[in-house]
Amino acid sequence: MANMSYCRFQNTYQDLKDCIESIEYKTDIKDLPEIEKKYALKLRELCREYLELSEVEEEEEEND
């Protein structure tokens, strides 16, 4: 199910937190089923992209 635009970040935050806790306390990425491992690695790349974009936003806010 798609996230509604007014709560997208709130919902994604909770889902990402759940993924992190799973890796931290329950399951190593290498022990995941292949499809989950594939998406865990894709998620890592997506998080890097998000960090890059959010850093640009922070810099723009500081310059205003």
Contact map, one row per residue, 1 for C-alpha under 8 A:
1110000000000000000000000000000000000000000000000000000000000000
1111000000000000000000000000000000000000000000000000000000000000
1111101100100000000000000000000000000000000000000000000000000000
0111111100000000000000000000000000000000000000000000000000000000
0011111100000000000000000000000000000000000000000000000000000000
0001111100000000000000000000000000000000000000000000000000000000
0011111111100000000000000000000000000000000000000000000000000000
0011111111110000000000000000000000000000000000000000000000000000
0000001111111000000000000000000000000000000000000000000000000000
0000001111111100000000000000000000000000000000000000000000000000
0010001111111110000000000000000000000000000000000000000000000000
0000000111111111000000000000000000000000000000000000000000000000
0000000011111111100000000000000000000000000000000000000000000000
0000000001111111110000000000000000000000000000000000000000000000
0000000000111111111000000000000000000000000000000000000000000000
0000000000011111111100000000000000000000000000000000000000000000
0000000000001111111110000000000000000000000000000000000000000000
0000000000000111111111000000000000000000000000000000000000000000
0000000000000011111111100000000000000000000000000000000000000000
0000000000000001111111110000000000000000000000000000000000000000
0000000000000000111111111100000000000000000000000000000000000000
0000000000000000011111111110000000000000000000000000000000000000
0000000000000000001111111111100000000000000000000000000000000000
0000000000000000000111111111000000000000000000000000000000000000
0000000000000000000011111110000000000000000000000000000000000000
0000000000000000000011111111000000000000000000000000000000000000
0000000000000000000001111111101100000000000000000000000000000000
0000000000000000000000110111111100000000000000000000000000000000
0000000000000000000000100011111100001001000000000000000000000000
0000000000000000000000000001111100001000000000000000000000000000
0000000000000000000000000011111110000000000000000000000000000000
0000000000000000000000000011111111111000000000000000000000000000
0000000000000000000000000000001111111000000000000000000000000000
0000000000000000000000000000000111111100000000000000000000000000
0000000000000000000000000000000111111110000000000000000000000000
0000000000000000000000000000000111111111000000000000000000000000
0000000000000000000000000000110111111111100000000000000000000000
0000000000000000000000000000000001111111110000000000000000000000
0000000000000000000000000000000000111111111000000000000000000000
0000000000000000000000000000100000011111111100000000000000000000
0000000000000000000000000000000000001111111110000000000000000000
0000000000000000000000000000000000000111111111000000000000000000
0000000000000000000000000000000000000011111111100000000000000000
0000000000000000000000000000000000000001111111110000000000000000
0000000000000000000000000000000000000000111111111000000000000000
0000000000000000000000000000000000000000011111111100000000000000
0000000000000000000000000000000000000000001111111110000000000000
0000000000000000000000000000000000000000000111111111000000000000
0000000000000000000000000000000000000000000011111111100000000000
0000000000000000000000000000000000000000000001111111110000000000
0000000000000000000000000000000000000000000000111111111000000000
0000000000000000000000000000000000000000000000011111111100000000
0000000000000000000000000000000000000000000000001111111110000000
0000000000000000000000000000000000000000000000000111111111000000
0000000000000000000000000000000000000000000000000011111111100000
0000000000000000000000000000000000000000000000000001111111110000
0000000000000000000000000000000000000000000000000000111111111000
0000000000000000000000000000000000000000000000000000011111111100
0000000000000000000000000000000000000000000000000000001111111110
0000000000000000000000000000000000000000000000000000000111111111
0000000000000000000000000000000000000000000000000000000011111111
0000000000000000000000000000000000000000000000000000000001111111
0000000000000000000000000000000000000000000000000000000000111111
0000000000000000000000000000000000000000000000000000000000011111
